[in-house]
């Protein structure tokens, strides 16, 4: 019979001692201990709970606290720092997860909690989710921006390779570099490329090569990579520390991780991504034979160009030798002297014409100056001033006559509208108005008196007191002075007031059914 493999989830601690109960009376601690015991005995040691994260909190100690909920219930969850450090993705509110752990009672608060040992996102793998989260974070910070990418040198002198010294990737890179460009010096910085601590070694190696590049004689290109594998094997190149070191590198970096279908964060941050380690070596260096062929072709082209330039210069020199000025300089000088004499003659003619033109302009200017002489200008201005003075006097006299007539007419109108005359007219109008108003008021007052006497007569004829004067009376209840209309509403003891033409009589009800009502 084969032994089952060890499963720590099936291990249970010693059962707590039973808590004695006295007459069904328990303390809070005793009841909590009973609940804790019942939970530990009747629930599996390991449960897998599906729910949505809410109120997520990462404590300063590193422990994680959150609430796992669904449509109807909520469950408090705790994850200790040791277990949280092994979680690849970052838990966040709203994320649906599968929490694996143990249900137990927190005795101090009397609340049951799920102590989570393992946390996985539902519907997507933990590593895949962690990869997406890190990509979104680095993309937002600009680490994937093409503007930060550096160009690879065309002819590198020294190449550094950060990879495992025992893997097949380093052998492929060295073989390809030796085959294509053997003149480049290659140094290998050995690191672990998978497992715990591999990301730290890779980042440290890149930083060390950058800081020691001058001491090593200069490094032109760095290749970082490894061979293929699962996503767990390649995970060291998905760590943030590696991405930061690649982005901070001053030396161009080629990322060659896994196969062409594998994409890591290092591939996205690096200056150039290669599909495989061999492709990285091919991108890093050219083919030396092709370079030498290109140099030879350029040398041939350069020799041809130099020969053509020399031949062209010889032809130019031969043409210069055949020129007259070089064969007989004196003849050339005599021709230039003759041309100089012709130019001097043309210049002399032009000067005479120019001088004659300036004389004519000077004569016209003299005539203009004479016209603008101060005495001439002053005399002309005086004549204009005398003419304008005469016109002004005539205009003033004419306008003064008109104003004088307007003033006389205005005086007549003003006298006609003087306050004394207006007061006399208003006084006469006021006296006439007062007389009319007195007559009108007396007439209206008489009419009002007549209407008042007629209304008083009608009111007197319609008054109930006229009826009382004919021998009638009115009986009222004393309380409220309401008129008595129905004796059935009377009760013994009610007080009555009987009004006649000469006054009121107070009485009391003895019996409303007897003929004698008053005592």
C-alpha positions as CSV (number, residue, x, y, z in Angstrom):
1,X,0.0,0.0,0.0
2,X,1.5,3.3,-1.1
3,X,1.7,6.2,1.3
4,X,-0.3,9.3,0.5
5,X,1.9,12.4,0.0
6,X,2.2,14.8,2.9
7,X,-0.6,17.5,2.8
8,X,-0.2,20.2,5.5
9,X,-3.8,21.2,5.0
10,X,-4.9,17.9,6.5
11,X,-2.9,18.4,9.7
12,X,-5.0,19.5,12.7
13,X,-3.7,20.8,16.0
14,X,-4.7,19.4,19.3
15,X,-8.3,19.9,20.2
16,X,-8.8,22.6,22.9
17,X,-10.0,21.3,26.3
18,X,-13.7,21.3,26.8
19,X,-15.2,24.3,28.6
20,X,-17.3,23.5,31.5
21,X,-20.8,25.0,31.6
22,X,-22.5,25.7,34.9
23,X,-26.4,25.7,34.8
24,X,-26.3,27.0,31.2
25,X,-24.6,30.2,32.3
26,X,-21.4,31.1,30.3
27,X,-19.0,34.0,30.2
28,X,-18.3,35.7,26.9
29,X,-14.9,34.0,26.7
30,X,-16.4,30.6,27.4
31,X,-19.1,31.0,24.7
32,X,-16.5,32.2,22.2
33,X,-14.3,29.2,23.0
34,X,-17.3,26.9,22.4
35,X,-18.0,28.6,19.0
36,X,-14.3,28.3,18.1
37,X,-14.3,24.7,19.0
38,X,-17.4,24.0,17.0
39,X,-16.0,25.7,13.9
40,X,-12.7,23.8,14.1
41,X,-14.5,20.5,14.5
42,X,-17.3,20.8,11.9
43,X,-15.6,22.8,9.1
44,X,-12.9,21.4,6.7
45,X,-9.3,22.4,7.5
46,X,-9.1,24.0,4.1
47,X,-11.9,25.8,2.2
48,X,-11.9,27.5,-1.2
49,X,-14.2,30.6,-1.2
50,X,-15.2,32.6,-4.3
51,X,-16.1,36.2,-3.9
52,X,-15.3,39.8,-4.7
53,X,-12.7,41.9,-2.8
54,X,-14.0,44.9,-0.9
55,X,-12.4,47.4,1.6
56,X,-8.9,46.1,0.8
57,X,-6.2,47.3,3.2
58,X,-2.5,46.6,3.3
59,X,-1.2,47.2,6.8
60,X,2.2,48.7,7.6
61,X,3.3,45.3,9.0
62,X,2.7,43.7,5.5
63,X,-0.5,41.8,6.5
64,X,-3.5,42.1,4.2
65,X,-7.1,42.7,5.4
66,X,-10.2,42.7,3.2
67,X,-13.9,41.7,3.0
68,X,-14.9,38.9,0.7
69,X,-18.5,39.3,-0.4
70,X,-21.1,38.1,-2.9
71,X,-24.7,39.2,-3.5
72,X,-26.0,38.2,-0.1
73,X,-23.2,37.9,2.5
74,X,-19.8,39.2,3.5
75,X,-16.7,37.4,5.1
76,X,-13.7,39.1,6.8
77,X,-10.4,37.8,5.5
78,X,-6.8,38.0,6.7
79,X,-3.6,37.1,4.9
80,X,-0.3,37.1,6.8
81,X,2.7,38.8,5.4
82,X,4.6,35.6,4.7
83,X,1.7,34.4,2.5
84,X,1.1,37.8,0.9
85,X,4.7,38.0,-0.3
86,X,4.2,34.9,-2.4
87,X,1.2,36.5,-4.2
88,X,2.2,37.6,-7.7
89,X,-0.6,40.0,-8.5
90,X,-1.9,43.0,-6.5
91,X,-5.3,42.5,-4.8
92,X,-7.7,45.4,-5.3
93,X,-11.3,46.3,-4.6
94,X,-13.7,44.8,-7.1
95,X,-11.5,41.9,-8.1
96,X,-13.2,38.5,-8.1
97,X,-10.9,35.9,-6.5
98,X,-10.7,32.4,-5.1
99,X,-9.4,32.5,-1.5
100,X,-7.9,29.3,0.0
101,X,-7.5,29.1,3.7
102,X,-8.9,28.2,7.1
103,X,-12.0,29.5,8.9
104,X,-11.4,30.3,12.5
105,X,-12.8,32.6,15.3
106,X,-10.9,35.7,16.4
107,X,-11.6,35.5,20.1
108,X,-10.9,39.1,21.0
109,X,-13.8,40.4,18.9
110,X,-15.8,37.1,18.7
111,X,-15.9,37.3,14.9
112,X,-15.1,34.4,12.6
113,X,-12.6,35.1,9.8
114,X,-11.1,33.4,6.8
115,X,-7.3,33.1,7.2
116,X,-6.1,33.0,3.6
117,X,-3.0,31.1,2.6
118,X,-3.4,31.4,-1.1
119,X,-5.2,33.9,-3.3
120,X,-5.9,33.5,-7.0
121,X,-7.9,35.7,-9.4
122,X,-10.9,34.0,-10.9
123,X,-11.1,33.6,-14.7
124,X,-7.4,34.6,-15.3
125,X,-4.2,33.2,-13.9
126,X,-2.3,35.0,-11.1
127,X,0.8,35.5,-13.2
128,X,-1.2,36.8,-16.2
129,X,-3.0,39.3,-14.0
130,X,0.2,40.4,-12.4
131,X,1.7,40.9,-15.9
132,X,-1.2,43.0,-17.0
133,X,-1.1,45.1,-13.8
134,X,2.6,45.8,-14.1
135,X,2.3,46.6,-17.9
136,X,-0.5,49.1,-17.1
137,X,1.6,50.8,-14.4
138,X,4.8,51.0,-16.5
139,X,2.9,52.2,-19.6
140,X,1.3,55.0,-17.6
141,X,4.8,56.0,-16.3
142,X,6.2,56.1,-19.9
143,X,8.6,53.2,-19.7
144,X,7.2,51.8,-23.0
145,X,7.3,55.2,-24.8
146,X,9.3,54.8,-28.1
147,X,10.8,58.3,-27.5
148,X,13.1,56.8,-24.8
149,X,14.4,54.0,-27.0
150,X,18.1,54.2,-27.9
151,X,19.6,53.3,-31.3
152,X,22.0,50.4,-31.5
153,X,25.5,51.2,-32.6
154,X,26.3,49.9,-36.1
155,X,29.8,48.6,-35.3
156,X,30.0,47.7,-31.6
157,X,33.5,47.2,-30.2
158,X,32.5,45.5,-26.9
159,X,29.2,43.6,-26.2
160,X,28.1,42.4,-22.7
161,X,25.7,39.5,-22.3
162,X,23.6,39.2,-19.1
163,X,22.3,35.6,-18.9
164,X,23.0,32.2,-17.4
165,X,26.5,31.0,-18.1
166,X,25.3,27.4,-18.5
167,X,22.3,27.7,-20.7
168,X,21.9,27.1,-24.4
169,X,21.1,30.8,-25.0
170,X,24.6,32.0,-24.1
171,X,26.2,29.4,-26.4
172,X,23.9,30.5,-29.3
173,X,24.7,34.2,-28.7
174,X,28.5,33.6,-28.6
175,X,28.4,31.3,-31.6
176,X,26.4,33.8,-33.6
177,X,28.7,36.8,-32.6
178,X,31.8,34.8,-33.4
179,X,30.4,33.8,-36.8
180,X,29.1,37.2,-37.9
181,X,31.5,39.7,-36.2
182,X,34.6,38.1,-34.6
183,X,36.3,41.4,-34.2
184,X,33.9,42.4,-31.3
185,X,34.9,41.7,-27.7
186,X,32.3,39.8,-25.8
187,X,32.0,39.6,-22.0
188,X,29.4,37.5,-20.1
189,X,27.9,38.6,-16.9
190,X,26.6,35.4,-15.2
191,X,23.2,35.6,-13.5
192,X,20.4,33.2,-12.6
193,X,17.5,33.6,-15.1
194,X,14.8,31.8,-13.1
195,X,13.8,31.1,-9.6
196,X,13.8,33.1,-6.4
197,X,16.3,36.1,-6.6
198,X,16.9,35.8,-10.3
199,X,15.2,39.2,-11.0
200,X,17.4,40.9,-8.4
201,X,20.6,39.4,-10.0
202,X,19.5,40.5,-13.5
203,X,18.8,44.0,-12.4
204,X,22.1,44.2,-10.5
205,X,24.0,42.9,-13.5
206,X,22.6,45.6,-15.8
207,X,23.3,48.3,-13.2
208,X,26.8,47.0,-12.6
209,X,27.7,47.0,-16.3
210,X,26.5,50.6,-16.7
211,X,28.5,51.8,-13.7
212,X,31.7,49.8,-14.7
213,X,31.5,50.5,-18.5
214,X,34.4,53.0,-18.4
215,X,36.6,50.7,-16.4
216,X,36.0,47.9,-18.9
217,X,37.0,50.0,-21.8
218,X,33.5,50.9,-22.8
219,X,30.5,48.8,-23.6
220,X,28.5,49.5,-26.7
221,X,25.6,47.0,-26.4
222,X,24.0,44.8,-23.7
223,X,22.1,41.6,-24.5
224,X,19.7,40.4,-21.7
225,X,17.9,37.1,-22.2
226,X,17.5,33.4,-21.9
227,X,16.0,30.5,-23.7
228,X,12.4,29.4,-23.9
229,X,10.3,28.1,-21.1
230,X,6.9,28.4,-19.3
231,X,5.6,31.7,-18.0
232,X,6.9,30.6,-14.5
233,X,10.4,30.1,-15.9
234,X,10.4,33.5,-17.7
235,X,8.8,35.3,-14.7
236,X,12.1,36.9,-13.6
237,X,11.9,39.1,-16.7
238,X,8.4,40.3,-15.7
239,X,9.6,41.8,-12.4
240,X,9.4,45.6,-11.9
241,X,13.0,45.7,-10.7
242,X,14.3,44.4,-14.0
243,X,12.1,46.8,-16.0
244,X,13.4,49.8,-14.0
245,X,17.1,48.7,-14.5
246,X,16.6,48.3,-18.2
247,X,14.9,51.7,-18.5
248,X,17.6,53.4,-16.5
249,X,20.5,51.9,-18.6
250,X,22.6,54.4,-20.6
251,X,23.8,51.6,-22.8
252,X,21.4,50.3,-25.5
253,X,19.9,47.0,-24.5
254,X,18.6,44.1,-26.6
255,X,16.0,41.9,-24.9
256,X,16.0,38.2,-26.0
257,X,13.7,36.2,-23.7
258,X,12.3,32.9,-24.8
259,X,10.8,32.3,-28.2
260,X,9.1,34.7,-30.6
261,X,5.7,34.0,-29.1
262,X,6.9,34.9,-25.6
263,X,6.4,38.5,-24.6
264,X,7.8,39.8,-21.3
265,X,8.0,43.2,-19.6
266,X,11.7,43.3,-20.3
267,X,10.9,43.0,-24.1
268,X,8.6,46.0,-23.9
269,X,11.0,48.2,-21.9
270,X,14.2,47.3,-23.7
271,X,15.5,49.5,-26.6
272,X,15.2,46.5,-29.1
273,X,13.3,43.2,-28.8
274,X,14.7,40.1,-30.4
275,X,12.6,37.0,-31.1
276,X,15.3,34.6,-29.8
277,X,18.8,34.9,-28.3
278,X,20.3,34.1,-31.8
279,X,18.2,36.9,-33.3
280,X,19.6,39.2,-30.6
281,X,23.1,38.5,-31.6
282,X,22.2,39.1,-35.3
283,X,20.7,42.5,-34.4
284,X,23.7,43.5,-32.3
285,X,26.4,43.1,-34.9
286,X,26.6,43.1,-38.7
287,X,28.2,40.4,-40.8
288,X,31.9,41.1,-41.0
289,X,32.3,39.6,-44.5
290,X,29.5,41.9,-45.8
291,X,31.1,44.9,-44.1
292,X,34.4,44.1,-45.7
293,X,32.8,43.6,-49.1
294,X,31.0,46.9,-48.6
295,X,34.4,48.6,-47.7
296,X,36.1,47.1,-50.7
297,X,33.2,48.3,-53.0
298,X,33.4,51.7,-51.5
299,X,37.2,51.7,-52.0
300,X,36.8,50.9,-55.7
301,X,34.2,53.6,-56.1
302,X,36.5,56.1,-54.3
303,X,39.4,55.3,-56.6
304,X,37.2,55.8,-59.6
305,X,36.0,59.1,-58.3
306,X,39.5,60.2,-57.6
307,X,40.7,59.2,-61.0
308,X,37.8,61.1,-62.6
309,X,38.5,64.2,-60.5
310,X,42.2,64.1,-61.5
311,X,41.4,63.7,-65.2
312,X,38.9,66.6,-65.0
313,X,41.5,68.8,-63.2
314,X,44.1,68.0,-66.0
315,X,41.6,68.9,-68.7
316,X,40.9,72.2,-66.9
317,X,44.6,72.9,-66.6
318,X,45.1,72.2,-70.3
319,X,42.3,74.6,-71.2
320,X,43.8,77.3,-69.0
321,X,47.2,77.0,-70.7
322,X,45.6,77.6,-74.1
323,X,44.1,81.0,-73.0
324,X,45.5,84.1,-74.6
325,X,46.0,85.9,-71.3
326,X,48.3,83.3,-70.1
327,X,50.2,82.8,-73.4
328,X,50.8,86.6,-74.0
329,X,50.1,88.7,-70.9
330,X,51.1,92.0,-72.5
331,X,48.5,91.7,-75.3
332,X,45.9,91.0,-72.6
333,X,47.0,94.1,-70.7
334,X,46.8,96.3,-73.9
335,X,43.2,95.1,-74.5
336,X,42.3,95.9,-71.0
337,X,43.9,99.4,-71.3
338,X,41.8,100.0,-74.5
339,X,38.7,98.9,-72.7
340,X,39.6,101.3,-69.8
341,X,40.0,104.2,-72.2
342,X,36.5,103.5,-73.7
343,X,35.1,103.3,-70.2
344,X,36.8,106.6,-69.2
345,X,35.3,108.4,-72.3
346,X,31.8,107.1,-71.6
347,X,32.2,108.2,-68.0
348,X,33.3,111.7,-69.1
349,X,30.3,112.1,-71.4
350,X,28.0,110.9,-68.6
351,X,29.5,113.4,-66.2
352,X,28.9,116.3,-68.6
353,X,25.3,115.3,-69.1
354,X,24.9,114.9,-65.4
355,X,26.4,118.4,-64.7
356,X,24.1,120.0,-67.3
357,X,21.1,118.3,-65.7
358,X,22.1,119.5,-62.3
359,X,22.5,123.1,-63.6
360,X,19.0,123.1,-64.9
361,X,17.7,121.8,-61.6
362,X,19.6,124.5,-59.8
363,X,18.0,127.2,-62.0
364,X,14.5,125.9,-61.2
365,X,15.4,125.8,-57.5
366,X,16.5,129.4,-57.6
367,X,13.2,130.5,-59.0
368,X,11.4,128.5,-56.4
369,X,13.5,130.0,-53.6
370,X,12.8,133.5,-54.8
371,X,9.1,132.7,-54.6
372,X,9.5,131.4,-51.1
373,X,11.7,134.4,-50.0
374,X,10.5,135.7,-46.5
375,X,9.7,139.2,-47.8
376,X,7.6,137.9,-50.7
377,X,5.8,135.4,-48.4
378,X,5.2,138.2,-45.8
379,X,3.8,140.6,-48.4
380,X,1.4,138.0,-49.7
381,X,0.4,137.1,-46.1
382,X,-0.3,140.7,-45.3
383,X,-2.6,141.1,-48.3
384,X,-4.5,138.0,-47.3
385,X,-4.7,139.3,-43.7
386,X,-6.2,142.7,-44.8
387,X,-8.8,141.0,-47.0
388,X,-9.8,138.6,-44.2
389,X,-10.0,141.5,-41.7
390,X,-12.3,143.4,-44.0
391,X,-14.5,140.3,-44.5
392,X,-14.5,139.7,-40.7
393,X,-15.7,143.3,-39.9
394,X,-18.5,143.1,-42.5
395,X,-19.6,139.8,-41.1
396,X,-19.5,141.0,-37.5
397,X,-21.5,144.1,-38.3
398,X,-24.1,142.0,-40.2
399,X,-24.4,139.5,-37.4
400,X,-24.6,142.2,-34.8
401,X,-27.6,143.8,-36.6
402,X,-29.4,140.5,-36.7
403,X,-28.7,139.9,-33.0
404,X,-30.0,143.4,-32.2
405,X,-33.3,142.7,-33.9
406,X,-33.6,139.3,-32.2
407,X,-32.9,140.9,-28.8
408,X,-35.7,143.5,-29.4
409,X,-38.1,140.8,-30.4
410,X,-37.1,138.7,-27.4
411,X,-37.6,141.8,-25.1
412,X,-41.2,142.3,-26.3
413,X,-42.0,138.6,-25.8
414,X,-40.4,138.7,-22.3
415,X,-42.4,141.7,-21.3
416,X,-45.5,140.0,-22.5
417,X,-44.7,137.0,-20.4
418,X,-43.4,138.9,-17.3
419,X,-44.3,137.4,-13.8
420,X,-46.5,140.4,-12.8
421,X,-48.8,140.0,-15.8
422,X,-49.0,136.2,-15.3
423,X,-49.8,136.8,-11.6
424,X,-52.7,139.1,-12.5
425,X,-54.1,136.6,-15.0
426,X,-53.8,133.7,-12.5
427,X,-55.4,135.7,-9.7
428,X,-58.4,136.5,-11.9
429,X,-58.7,132.9,-12.9
430,X,-58.4,131.8,-9.3
431,X,-61.2,134.1,-8.1
432,X,-63.5,132.9,-10.9
433,X,-62.7,129.2,-10.0
434,X,-63.4,129.8,-6.3
435,X,-66.8,131.3,-7.0
436,X,-67.7,128.4,-9.3
437,X,-66.4,125.9,-6.7
438,X,-68.5,127.5,-3.9
439,X,-71.7,127.3,-5.9
440,X,-71.0,123.7,-7.0
441,X,-70.2,122.5,-3.4
442,X,-73.4,124.2,-2.0
443,X,-75.5,122.5,-4.7
444,X,-73.9,119.1,-4.1
445,X,-74.3,119.4,-0.3
446,X,-78.0,120.2,-0.7
447,X,-78.5,117.1,-2.9
448,X,-76.7,114.9,-0.4
449,X,-78.9,116.2,2.4
450,X,-82.0,115.4,0.4
451,X,-80.8,111.8,-0.3
452,X,-79.9,111.4,3.5
453,X,-83.4,112.5,4.6
454,X,-85.0,110.1,2.1
455,X,-82.8,107.2,3.3
456,X,-83.5,107.9,6.9
457,X,-87.2,107.8,6.2
458,X,-86.9,104.5,4.5
459,X,-84.7,103.1,7.3
460,X,-87.2,104.3,10.0
461,X,-90.1,102.7,8.1
462,X,-88.2,99.3,7.9
463,X,-86.9,99.3,11.5
464,X,-88.2,96.6,13.9
465,X,-88.6,99.3,16.6
466,X,-91.6,100.7,14.6
467,X,-93.1,97.2,15.0
468,X,-92.4,97.3,18.7
469,X,-94.1,100.7,19.0
470,X,-97.3,99.0,17.7
471,X,-97.4,96.7,20.8
472,X,-95.2,93.8,19.8
473,X,-92.1,92.5,21.7
474,X,-89.0,90.3,21.0
475,X,-87.8,87.6,23.3
476,X,-84.1,86.6,23.4
477,X,-82.0,84.2,25.3
478,X,-79.8,86.2,27.7
479,X,-76.8,84.0,26.9
480,X,-75.6,85.1,23.5
481,X,-78.7,87.3,23.0
482,X,-80.1,85.0,20.3
483,X,-83.8,85.5,19.3
484,X,-86.0,82.7,20.7
485,X,-87.8,81.1,17.7
486,X,-88.7,77.7,19.2
487,X,-89.8,77.1,22.8
488,X,-89.0,73.4,22.5
489,X,-85.4,74.4,22.9
490,X,-86.0,76.0,26.3
491,X,-85.0,74.4,29.5
492,X,-86.0,75.3,33.1
493,X,-83.7,77.9,34.5
494,X,-82.9,79.6,31.2
495,X,-82.7,83.4,31.5
496,X,-84.7,85.4,28.9
497,X,-84.8,89.1,27.8
498,X,-88.0,90.5,26.4
499,X,-87.6,93.8,24.5
500,X,-90.5,96.2,24.1
501,X,-90.8,99.7,22.7
502,X,-90.0,101.2,26.1
503,X,-87.3,98.8,27.3
504,X,-86.2,95.2,28.2
505,X,-87.6,92.8,30.8
506,X,-85.5,89.9,32.2
507,X,-87.3,86.6,33.2
508,X,-86.5,83.0,33.9
509,X,-88.1,79.8,32.5
510,X,-90.0,77.7,35.1
511,X,-91.7,75.2,32.8
512,X,-91.8,75.5,29.0
513,X,-94.9,73.2,28.9
514,X,-97.1,75.4,31.3
515,X,-99.0,78.4,30.3
516,X,-97.3,80.4,33.0
517,X,-93.7,80.7,32.0
518,X,-92.5,83.4,34.2
519,X,-92.3,83.9,38.0
